[in-house]
C-alpha cells in the first residue's frame, strides 16, 4: 500500500496541524518497530491485554478502532478479534505500519475524529492517552464514546504513577502518568462505565522504581526511551516470569504496577 492511500480523517482546515506539530523522535519509532514483536515488555503487555479480552464475550467479526497504532505490532495482534481500523497522528508511525503491510490506516487526530457516530463495537487505546498530542484526554474519550455503538467496549492501557516520570517519558512525549483513581474518574466524566481496572507490570515495578529514582538523582543529558534489545536468554526468562503475572491478572486486580489496564463500556 502506498503512502498516498492513507486516509485523512480530519477537517481540511486542521490538516496543516498534522505536519506542523512537534514530532516524536523518529529513532524511537525505529526502535519500537524492531523490538515490539519480540521484546518481553511488548509481548507481556499483549499477554495482559489478552487476559482482559478473554473475559469479554466478543462476537465474531466485530469492528475495532485502534487510535495511536504506532508501528503496528499491536494491530497485528488485535486482528484475531475482529476487523481493525487503525489511526495515528504521525506519518512516520504509519510508514512503519505500511512496512508490515497493514491496511485500513487513517492519518488523523484523536482530539477531533472525522468518523461517523456509532461505527465501532470496540476501541483500544494502548498507551495513547498519556501523549502530548492528546491535548484533552476527556475530550478524546468523548470522541471514542461518540464513535462506539451503544454497549461498545473500550480497553485502555497506559503509564502509571506520576512519580515515575523520567527521561524515558520525555523521549516518548508523555503528558501525564495515571492512577486507577484518576483514569476511572475521567472515564466516568466521558460517560463510560468501568467494568474492570488493574495495575500491571507489578513484578518489575520495584526494580523500575529504583531505576527511575536513580535517574532523577543522576539525570542523563539525552532523553531516550527504555526500549533496547536485551539478550534472548534474559528476554525468554522475563517472559516466563511475566506469564505468571498474566495468569494472576486474569483472575484478580493487582494493587500496583508501572502501567494500568482498564476495560470500560459505553
Protein Blocks (a to p, Z undefined) as FASTA:
>chain_A
ZZklpccdbdfklmmmmmmpccddfklmmmmmmmmmmgmklmmmmmmmmmmmmmpccdeh
iacddehklnolmmmmmmmnmccddddfblklmmmmmmnopghiadddfklccbdehkbf
bdcdehkllpmklmblklmmmmmmmmpcehiacdddddehjklgcfklmmnopabdcdfk
lmmmmmmmnopacfbdcdehklmmmmmmmmmmmmmmmccfbdcdfbdcddfklmmmmmmm
mmmmmmmmmmmccfbdjbdcddddZZ
